[in-house]
Amino acid sequence: MSVLQGVRTFPGPGEACDLKSPISARLREPLTEARFQQLFGGEEQEPEVLPEPLLPRLCRLWRLRARACSAPGAWRLLQARLPPLYWLPHYRWRAWLLGDAVAGVTVGIVHVPQGMAFALLTSVPPVVGLYTSFFPVLIYSLLGTGRHLSTGTFAILSLMTGSAVERLVPEPLGGNLSGIEREQLDAQRVGAAASVAFGSGALMLAMFALQLGTLSTFLSEPVVKALTSGAALHVLLSQLPSLLGLSLPRQIGCFSLFKTLAAVLTALPRSSAAELTISALSLALLVPVKELNVRFRDRLPTRIPGEVVMVLLASVLCFTSSLDTRYNVQIVGLLPGGFPQPVLPNLAEVPGILADSLPIALVTFAVSASLASIYADKYSYTVDFNQELLAHGVSNLISSLFSCFPNSATLATTSLLVDAGGNTQLAGLFSCTVVLSVLLWLGPFFYYLPKAVLACINISSMRQMFFQMQELPQLWRISRVDFLLQVPGLCILSYPTPLYFGTRGQFRHILEWHLGLGKGGKATTNLDGPPDRVAEPVRVVVLDFSGVIFADAAGAREVVQLASRCQDAGIHLLLAQCSASVLGTLTRAGLLDRVTPEQLYVSVQDAAAHALERLEVTDPKICTVWV
């Protein structure tokens, strides 16, 4: 008490409390900033600055940002927008040049007949397909980041564009047009196709400005395969009139697929025997050659150019036998030499064709991004998807000035480029050289080429897409819940929430339902389960724990009990993408007493590959795993 008697609660006037004393510190008055500066010192208070006017302040900020943009930063930005500035100084000339040259020339040779064939799908003259095989390839080589991507004419885009062209510039009802009227109709259709390309390019540039390249993460393989498989059917039916020598207008609108089939069946008695024979012989050569190229790709020094051989043989046969005059076989005719004059598409039509340009832009980005990511992962490099939007947008926009129709990366020529040894975008320049030589000098050699051969090239190029339809029964067996796979005997489950005492019951119910585990721990044939549970019980299950960010003791014990039940039921359990904290909790709960470290995987893909190997699944058509 004697100590506290000498202490006042608040200091008197003009007195300062001893802040170093613990007791007085508890009883001192509130400390203001001015008092703090007086006691402990500090920097002198700066005088109050008046608000700066808006315009000078913006100018000052702009000067600061301009000074912050250093020369190295500007160079990196320029390299990002012009990729050759980055990869060309690091180009391995001795190791890559020969492969790029061979691959580029090979792809260029295929571009010639394929470009003319896809022009028929677009309802424009064949020479426009050559333009579209030159300008876009050249532009993408300068702006694209996909080293193994081959761009140009693509059947799906050609079919979509052709439907728009037929609607905008329909064929006259009579069908009997003079030479001048046919030229005018073709010119109008070329203009319509170029307007669609201009609109799709402008939309992709807008997507680039909005940095929408991240949309590539939402492109799933089943969606792309469903799109290409459906397009393959449309391509097949749209080419039937050319295969049979029938002059039929293209059907547009709803149910056009069935309308085309009905029109072909109705006009089947009027088929041309000569063109039907040409089509049969062409398919008899093209299909086996493509099969040989696929089956013996590792043994063949280079791909067998079946399309080129077929074009040469058909042209010689038609010329020597005068099939065009004797049997009215439709031929390509004269290809104009040189390049078209650059013409700005009719901008007044662009708002009206945006409904056609938007899906074409989305398909272009979807297919190109999917192909680019596949080969980037395979060869360990990165792809800038925003730059891809810029590359394809500029490619479609500029090429539309030269009468080109929409273009994108192509499945067939990309695979051919890789198989032929292509390494970088430089292969595109060699491909452009081949197409350029045809446009300048070799065009007259294709005068007698039958259009039926081009239709056969279109159909044979869809071979891989037709085979994708064999996966439809497997996709049908996939559960409506998005995280279930049904390769027979394999189940991949992705649990997207934390695993704790509140969710363990749901977790147990989901696993029991999908794995057919009864209450006794044995696998049962539950008729209420997934469709093919009775036919093929689950033998391997992969748990994708990438979405499990937390697990408590109750949840961990549930996983251990699941591992024990799977072991008793003869189901091989694999755990993938489990975080370190969750794995530590599972380990402390005794998980490693039920599974071995070999059953823990970093990625779902590695776990699925092990599962397929355990199931002895060797057919590549069912080795694709969707999660």
C-alpha positions in Angstrom: 0.0 0.0 0.0 2.9 2.4 0.7 4.0 2.0 -2.9 0.6 2.8 -4.3 0.1 5.8 -2.1 2.7 7.8 -3.9 1.2 7.1 -7.4 -1.4 9.4 -8.9 -3.9 8.1 -11.4 -3.3 10.9 -13.8 -0.3 13.3 -13.9 -0.9 16.9 -12.9 -0.8 19.9 -15.2 2.7 20.2 -16.8 3.8 16.8 -15.5 4.7 13.9 -17.5 4.1 10.4 -16.5 7.0 7.9 -16.4 6.1 5.6 -19.3 9.0 3.3 -18.3 7.3 2.3 -15.1 4.9 -0.7 -15.5 2.4 0.7 -12.9 2.3 4.1 -14.3 2.0 2.7 -17.8 -1.3 1.1 -16.7 -2.6 4.3 -15.3 -1.4 6.8 -17.9 -3.7 9.0 -20.0 -4.4 8.1 -23.7 -1.4 8.5 -25.9 -1.9 10.6 -29.0 0.4 10.7 -32.1 1.6 14.2 -31.2 2.4 13.1 -27.6 4.2 10.0 -29.0 6.4 12.1 -31.3 7.2 14.4 -28.3 8.3 11.6 -26.0 10.1 9.2 -28.5 11.0 11.5 -31.3 10.6 10.7 -35.0 10.6 12.3 -38.4 9.3 15.8 -38.7 5.8 16.0 -39.8 5.5 16.9 -43.4 3.4 19.8 -44.3 0.0 19.0 -45.6 0.0 18.7 -49.4 -2.9 20.2 -51.3 -4.8 17.8 -53.7 -3.2 17.6 -57.1 -5.5 18.3 -60.1 -6.7 15.3 -62.0 -5.0 15.9 -65.4 -1.5 16.6 -64.0 -1.8 13.6 -61.7 -2.8 11.3 -64.6 0.2 12.7 -66.6 2.5 12.0 -63.7 1.3 8.5 -63.3 1.7 7.9 -67.0 5.3 9.1 -66.9 6.0 6.8 -63.9 4.5 3.8 -65.7 6.5 4.7 -68.9 9.7 4.8 -66.8 8.8 1.5 -65.2 8.6 -0.2 -68.6 12.2 -1.2 -69.0 13.8 -2.3 -72.2 14.0 -5.9 -71.1 10.3 -5.9 -70.3 9.5 -4.4 -73.7 11.6 -7.1 -75.4 9.9 -9.9 -73.5 6.5 -8.5 -74.5 7.6 -8.4 -78.2 8.9 -12.0 -77.9 5.5 -13.1 -76.5 3.7 -11.5 -79.5 6.2 -12.6 -82.1 7.3 -16.1 -81.0 10.0 -16.5 -83.7 12.0 -13.8 -81.9 12.2 -16.2 -79.0 12.5 -19.7 -80.6 14.5 -18.8 -83.7 17.7 -17.8 -81.8 17.5 -21.2 -80.0 16.8 -23.2 -83.1 18.9 -26.3 -83.4 19.7 -26.1 -87.1 21.6 -29.4 -87.5 19.1 -31.4 -85.5 15.8 -29.9 -86.6 16.2 -28.4 -90.0 16.0 -31.6 -92.0 12.9 -32.8 -90.1 11.1 -29.5 -90.5 11.9 -29.5 -94.2 10.7 -33.0 -94.8 7.6 -32.6 -92.6 6.7 -29.3 -94.2 7.0 -30.5 -97.7 5.0 -33.6 -96.9 2.2 -31.6 -95.3 2.3 -29.1 -98.2 1.7 -31.9 -100.7 -1.3 -33.1 -98.7 -2.6 -29.5 -98.3 -3.1 -29.3 -102.1 -5.7 -32.0 -102.7 -7.2 -31.6 -99.2 -7.6 -27.9 -99.6 -9.4 -28.3 -102.9 -11.6 -31.0 -101.4 -12.6 -29.0 -98.3 -13.4 -26.1 -100.6 -16.2 -28.2 -102.0 -17.6 -28.6 -98.4 -17.5 -24.8 -98.2 -19.4 -24.4 -101.5 -16.7 -22.3 -103.1 -14.3 -23.0 -106.0 -11.4 -25.4 -105.3 -8.7 -22.7 -105.8 -10.0 -21.0 -102.7 -9.0 -24.0 -100.7 -5.4 -23.5 -101.9 -5.6 -19.8 -100.8 -6.7 -21.0 -97.4 -3.9 -23.5 -97.3 -1.3 -20.8 -97.8 -2.1 -17.5 -96.0 -3.3 -18.9 -92.7 -0.3 -21.3 -92.5 2.1 -18.5 -93.2 0.5 -16.2 -90.5 0.4 -18.9 -87.9 4.0 -19.7 -88.4 4.8 -16.1 -87.3 2.3 -15.8 -84.5 1.6 -19.3 -83.1 3.1 -21.0 -80.1 2.2 -24.6 -81.0 5.4 -26.0 -82.3 3.8 -29.1 -83.8 0.5 -27.5 -84.9 -0.5 -27.6 -88.5 -3.1 -25.1 -89.6 -5.2 -24.8 -92.8 -8.5 -26.1 -94.0 -10.5 -28.2 -91.6 -13.5 -30.3 -92.6 -15.7 -29.3 -89.6 -15.2 -25.6 -90.2 -15.7 -26.0 -93.9 -18.9 -27.8 -93.3 -20.2 -25.1 -90.9 -19.1 -22.4 -93.3 -20.7 -24.1 -96.2 -24.0 -24.2 -94.4 -23.8 -20.5 -93.8 -22.8 -19.8 -97.4 -25.7 -21.9 -98.8 -28.1 -20.0 -96.7 -26.7 -16.6 -97.6 -26.2 -17.3 -101.3 -28.6 -20.1 -102.2 -28.4 -22.1 -105.5 -31.1 -21.0 -108.0 -34.0 -23.4 -108.2 -33.5 -24.2 -111.8 -29.9 -25.2 -111.4 -29.0 -24.6 -115.0 -26.6 -21.7 -115.0 -24.5 -20.3 -117.8 -20.8 -19.8 -117.4 -21.1 -16.1 -116.5 -23.9 -16.8 -114.0 -21.9 -19.6 -112.4 -18.9 -17.2 -112.0 -21.1 -14.6 -110.4 -22.6 -17.1 -108.0 -19.2 -18.4 -107.1 -17.9 -14.8 -106.5 -20.9 -14.1 -104.2 -20.3 -17.3 -102.2 -16.5 -16.6 -101.9 -17.5 -13.1 -100.5 -19.9 -14.7 -98.0 -17.3 -17.2 -96.8 -14.7 -14.5 -96.5 -17.1 -12.4 -94.4 -17.7 -15.4 -92.1 -13.9 -15.7 -91.7 -13.6 -12.0 -91.0 -16.3 -12.2 -88.3 -14.7 -15.2 -86.6 -11.3 -13.6 -86.7 -12.7 -10.4 -85.1 -14.4 -12.4 -82.4 -11.2 -14.3 -81.5 -9.3 -11.0 -81.3 -12.0 -9.8 -78.9 -11.5 -12.9 -76.9 -7.7 -12.3 -76.9 -8.3 -8.7 -75.6 -10.5 -10.1 -72.8 -7.8 -12.7 -72.0 -10.2 -15.6 -72.5 -7.4 -18.1 -73.2 -8.1 -19.7 -69.8 -11.3 -21.2 -71.3 -9.0 -23.9 -72.7 -9.1 -25.5 -69.2 -12.8 -26.3 -69.7 -12.3 -28.2 -72.9 -12.8 -31.9 -72.2 -11.8 -34.7 -74.5 -15.3 -36.2 -74.7 -16.7 -32.8 -75.9 -14.1 -32.5 -78.6 -14.6 -36.1 -79.7 -18.4 -35.8 -79.8 -18.1 -32.7 -81.9 -15.7 -34.3 -84.4 -17.6 -37.6 -84.6 -20.9 -35.8 -85.3 -19.1 -33.7 -87.9 -17.8 -36.8 -89.6 -21.3 -38.0 -90.2 -22.3 -34.7 -91.7 -19.2 -34.7 -94.0 -20.0 -38.3 -95.1 -23.6 -37.5 -96.1 -22.7 -34.1 -97.7 -20.2 -35.9 -100.0 -22.5 -38.6 -101.1 -23.9 -36.6 -104.1 -20.3 -36.1 -105.4 -19.5 -39.7 -104.8 -22.5 -40.8 -106.9 -22.3 -38.1 -109.5 -25.5 -36.5 -108.5 -26.2 -32.7 -108.8 -28.3 -32.0 -105.7 -28.6 -28.8 -103.7 -27.2 -28.7 -100.2 -29.9 -29.1 -97.5 -29.7 -26.5 -94.8 -31.7 -25.8 -91.6 -33.0 -28.3 -89.0 -32.7 -32.0 -89.8 -30.5 -31.2 -92.8 -28.7 -34.5 -92.2 -31.8 -36.6 -92.8 -33.0 -34.3 -95.6 -29.7 -35.0 -97.5 -30.0 -38.7 -96.9 -33.6 -38.7 -98.2 -32.6 -36.7 -101.3 -29.7 -39.0 -102.1 -31.9 -42.1 -101.7 -34.6 -40.6 -104.0 -32.0 -39.7 -106.7 -30.0 -42.9 -106.4 -31.3 -44.3 -109.8 -29.8 -41.3 -111.6 -26.3 -42.0 -110.3 -23.4 -41.8 -112.7 -21.7 -45.2 -113.3 -18.4 -43.5 -114.2 -18.2 -41.4 -111.1 -19.4 -44.3 -108.9 -16.5 -46.4 -110.3 -14.0 -43.6 -109.8 -15.2 -43.2 -106.2 -15.0 -46.9 -105.5 -11.5 -47.2 -106.9 -10.3 -44.1 -105.0 -11.6 -45.4 -101.7 -10.1 -48.8 -102.4 -6.7 -47.1 -102.6 -7.0 -44.4 -100.0 -8.4 -46.4 -97.1 -5.8 -49.2 -97.1 -3.0 -46.7 -97.6 -4.1 -44.8 -94.5 -4.4 -48.0 -92.6 -0.8 -48.9 -93.5 0.4 -45.5 -92.5 -1.1 -45.9 -89.1 -0.1 -49.5 -88.5 3.5 -49.2 -89.7 4.2 -45.6 -88.8 7.3 -46.7 -86.8 8.7 -48.8 -89.6 8.0 -46.6 -92.6 10.7 -44.0 -93.3 8.0 -41.5 -94.3 4.3 -41.5 -94.8 2.9 -43.0 -98.0 1.2 -40.0 -99.8 -1.9 -41.8 -100.9 -3.8 -38.6 -101.7 -1.1 -37.3 -104.0 -0.9 -40.7 -105.8 -4.6 -40.8 -106.2 -4.8 -37.3 -107.6 -2.1 -38.0 -110.2 -3.6 -41.3 -111.3 -7.2 -39.9 -111.5 -6.0 -36.9 -113.5 -4.1 -38.9 -116.0 -7.0 -41.4 -116.3 -9.5 -38.7 -116.9 -7.3 -36.9 -119.4 -6.4 -40.0 -121.5 -10.0 -41.4 -121.5 -11.8 -38.0 -121.9 -14.1 -38.9 -119.0 -15.3 -35.4 -118.7 -16.7 -35.2 -122.2 -17.7 -38.8 -122.8 -19.3 -39.6 -119.4 -19.9 -36.0 -118.0 -17.6 -36.6 -115.1 -17.3 -33.4 -113.1 -13.7 -32.1 -113.0 -11.9 -29.3 -111.1 -11.3 -27.2 -114.2 -8.9 -24.4 -114.6 -7.2 -23.1 -111.4 -6.5 -19.4 -111.6 -2.8 -18.7 -111.3 -1.3 -16.3 -108.8 -3.0 -14.6 -105.9 -6.3 -12.8 -105.6 -6.5 -9.1 -105.1 -7.0 -8.2 -101.5 -10.6 -7.1 -101.0 -12.2 -6.0 -97.7 -15.3 -8.1 -97.0 -18.6 -6.4 -97.0 -18.7 -5.1 -93.5 -22.5 -4.5 -93.8 -22.9 -8.3 -93.8 -20.8 -8.9 -90.7 -23.5 -8.3 -88.1 -25.8 -10.7 -90.0 -23.3 -13.5 -90.0 -22.1 -13.2 -86.3 -24.5 -16.0 -85.4 -22.4 -18.2 -87.8 -19.0 -16.7 -86.9 -19.4 -17.2 -83.2 -19.6 -21.0 -83.2 -16.9 -21.2 -85.8 -14.6 -19.1 -83.6 -15.3 -21.3 -80.6 -14.7 -24.5 -82.6 -11.5 -23.1 -84.0 -10.2 -22.3 -80.5 -11.5 -25.6 -79.0 -9.8 -27.8 -81.6 -6.6 -25.8 -81.9 -6.2 -25.5 -78.1 -6.8 -29.2 -77.6 -4.3 -30.3 -80.3 -1.7 -27.8 -79.1 -2.0 -28.9 -75.5 -1.8 -32.6 -76.4 1.5 -32.2 -78.2 2.9 -29.6 -75.8 2.5 -32.1 -73.0 4.0 -34.9 -75.1 7.1 -32.9 -76.0 7.4 -30.9 -72.7 6.9 -27.3 -73.7 4.2 -24.7 -72.9 1.6 -23.1 -75.1 0.2 -19.6 -74.5 -3.5 -19.9 -75.2 -4.1 -16.2 -75.2 -1.4 -15.9 -77.9 -3.2 -18.7 -79.7 -6.3 -16.6 -79.8 -4.3 -13.8 -81.3 -2.6 -16.0 -83.8 -5.9 -17.6 -85.1 -7.8 -14.4 -84.9 -5.2 -12.5 -87.0 -4.9 -15.5 -89.3 -8.7 -15.6 -90.1 -8.9 -11.8 -90.2 -6.1 -11.2 -92.7 -6.7 -14.2 -94.8 -10.3 -13.2 -95.3 -8.9 -10.2 -97.2 -7.6 -12.8 -99.8 -10.9 -14.6 -100.3 -10.1 -17.4 -97.7 -12.7 -19.2 -95.7 -12.4 -20.0 -91.9 -9.4 -22.1 -90.9 -7.9 -23.7 -87.8 -5.5 -26.4 -86.7 -6.2 -29.7 -88.4 -6.2 -33.2 -87.0 -4.9 -35.1 -90.0 -2.0 -32.7 -91.0 -0.9 -32.1 -87.4 -0.5 -35.9 -86.9 1.2 -36.1 -90.3 3.6 -33.2 -89.3 4.6 -35.0 -86.1 5.0 -38.4 -87.8 7.2 -36.9 -90.5 9.6 -35.4 -88.0 8.4 -31.8 -87.7 9.9 -29.9 -84.7 9.0 -26.2 -84.9 6.8 -23.7 -86.7 9.4 -23.5 -89.4 7.8 -26.5 -91.0 4.9 -24.3 -91.9 7.1 -22.2 -94.2 8.2 -25.2 -96.2 4.5 -26.2 -96.5 3.7 -22.7 -97.8 6.4 -23.2 -100.4 4.7 -26.3 -101.9 1.3 -24.6 -102.0 2.8 -21.5 -103.6 4.4 -23.5 -106.3 1.0 -25.0 -107.2 -0.6 -21.5 -107.2 2.1 -20.1 -109.5 3.1 -22.9 -111.8 1.5 -26.3 -111.2 -2.2 -25.4 -111.2 -2.9 -26.5 -114.8 -1.9 -30.1 -113.9 -5.1 -30.4 -111.8 -7.5 -29.4 -114.6 -8.8 -32.9 -115.2 -9.0 -34.0 -111.6 -12.4 -35.5 -110.9 -14.4 -33.9 -108.1 -15.4 -37.4 -107.0 -11.7 -38.0 -106.0 -11.8 -34.9 -103.8 -15.0 -36.2 -102.1 -13.2 -39.5 -101.4 -10.3 -37.6 -99.9 -12.8 -35.8 -97.6 -14.3 -39.0 -96.5 -11.0 -40.9 -95.9 -9.7 -37.9 -93.9 -12.5 -38.6 -91.4 -11.3 -42.1 -90.8 -10.0 -41.4 -87.3 -13.2 -39.6 -86.4 -15.3 -42.6 -87.5 -13.3 -44.9 -85.3 -14.1 -42.6 -82.3 -17.7 -43.7 -82.6 -16.7 -47.1 -81.2 -16.3 -45.4 -77.9 -20.0 -44.4 -77.8 -21.1 -47.5 -75.9 -18.5 -46.9 -73.3 -19.5 -43.3 -72.9 -23.1 -44.4 -72.6 -22.1 -46.6 -69.6 -20.6 -43.6 -67.8 -22.7 -42.5 -64.8 -24.6 -39.3 -65.0 -22.5 -38.2 -62.0 -19.6 -36.5 -63.7 -16.8 -38.2 -61.7 -17.4 -41.9 -62.7 -15.5 -43.7 -65.5 -16.7 -47.0 -67.0 -13.9 -48.8 -68.7 -15.0 -52.4 -67.8 -13.6 -53.4 -64.5 -12.2 -49.9 -63.7 -13.8 -47.1 -61.7 -12.4 -43.6 -61.1 -14.1 -41.6 -58.4 -13.3 -37.9 -57.6 -14.5 -36.7 -54.2 -14.6 -32.9 -54.3 -15.2 -31.9 -50.7 -13.4 -32.1 -47.4 -13.7 -35.5 -45.7 -14.7 -35.1 -42.0 -17.3 -36.4 -39.6 -20.1 -34.6 -41.4 -19.4 -36.0 -44.8 -18.1 -39.5 -44.0 -21.6 -41.0 -44.3 -22.1 -39.6 -47.8 -18.6 -40.7 -48.8 -19.3 -44.3 -47.6 -22.7 -44.4 -49.4 -21.2 -43.1 -52.7 -18.4 -45.7 -52.6 -20.7 -48.6 -51.7 -23.1 -47.6 -54.6 -20.4 -47.4 -57.3 -18.3 -50.3 -56.1 -21.2 -52.6 -55.3 -20.0 -53.2 -51.8 -22.6 -54.8 -49.5 -22.8 -54.3 -45.8 -20.7 -57.4 -45.3 -17.8 -55.9 -47.3 -18.3 -58.2 -50.3 -19.0 -57.0 -53.8 -22.6 -57.4 -54.8 -24.5 -57.2 -58.0 -26.8 -54.3 -57.1 -29.5 -53.9 -59.8 -30.0 -50.2 -58.7 -26.3 -49.4 -59.4 -24.6 -48.3 -62.6 -25.9 -50.0 -65.8 -23.1 -52.5 -66.4 -22.4 -53.4 -62.8 -23.8 -56.9 -63.2 -21.9 -57.6 -66.4 -18.5 -56.4 -65.2 -17.8 -55.9 -61.5 -15.2 -53.4 -60.4 -11.7 -54.8 -60.1 -9.7 -51.6 -59.7 -10.8 -48.3 -58.2 -8.9 -45.0 -58.4 -9.8 -42.4 -55.8 -9.0 -38.9 -56.9 -8.4 -36.9 -53.7 -7.4 -33.7 -55.5 -10.5 -32.0 -54.1 -10.1 -33.2 -50.5 -8.4 -30.3 -48.9 -9.0 -31.5 -45.3 -9.6 -34.8 -43.5 -10.3 -35.3 -39.8 -9.9 -38.5 -37.7 -13.4 -39.7 -38.6 -12.9 -39.2 -42.3 -9.5 -40.8 -42.2 -10.8 -43.9 -40.4 -13.5 -44.1 -43.1 -10.9 -44.3 -45.8 -9.0 -47.0 -43.9 -12.2 -49.0 -43.5 -12.8 -48.6 -47.2 -9.4 -49.9 -48.0 -10.0 -52.9 -45.8 -13.4 -53.6 -47.4 -11.9 -53.3 -50.9 -9.1 -55.7 -49.9 -11.6 -58.2 -48.7 -13.7 -57.9 -51.8 -10.7 -58.3 -54.1 -10.8 -54.7 -55.4 -7.4 -53.1 -56.0 -7.5 -49.6 -54.5 -5.3 -46.7 -55.8 -5.1 -43.3 -54.2 -4.1 -40.3 -56.4 -3.4 -36.6 -55.9 -3.6 -36.6 -52.2 -2.2 -33.6 -50.5 0.6 -33.9 -47.9 -1.5 -32.9 -44.9 -4.4 -35.2 -45.9 -2.0 -38.1 -46.5 -0.4 -37.5 -43.1 -3.8 -37.8 -41.5 -4.6 -41.0 -43.4 -1.2 -42.4 -42.5 -1.6 -41.7 -38.8 -5.0 -43.4 -39.0 -3.4 -46.6 -40.3 -3.8 -46.4 -44.1 -0.4 -47.9 -44.8 -1.4 -51.0 -42.9 -4.0 -51.7 -45.6 -2.3 -50.3 -48.8 1.3 -50.2 -49.9 3.2 -47.1 -51.0 3.0 -48.4 -54.6 -0.7 -47.8 -54.4 -0.3 -44.0 -53.9 0.1 -41.9 -57.0 0.9 -38.3 -57.7 -1.5 -37.9 -60.7 -4.7 -39.6 -61.7 -3.2 -40.3 -65.2 -0.4 -42.4 -63.7 -2.9 -44.3 -61.5 -5.2 -44.9 -64.4 -2.3 -46.1 -66.5 -1.4 -48.6 -63.8 -5.0 -49.7 -63.5 -5.3 -50.3 -67.3 -2.1 -52.3 -67.1 -3.4 -54.4 -64.2 -6.6 -55.0 -66.2 -4.5 -56.0 -69.2 -6.3 -53.4 -71.4 -4.1 -53.0 -74.5 -6.6 -51.7 -77.1 -5.7 -48.0 -77.6 -9.3 -47.2 -78.5 -10.4 -47.7 -74.8 -7.2 -46.5 -73.1 -8.4 -42.9 -72.9 -9.5 -42.0 -69.4 -11.9 -39.2 -68.4 -12.2 -38.0 -64.9 
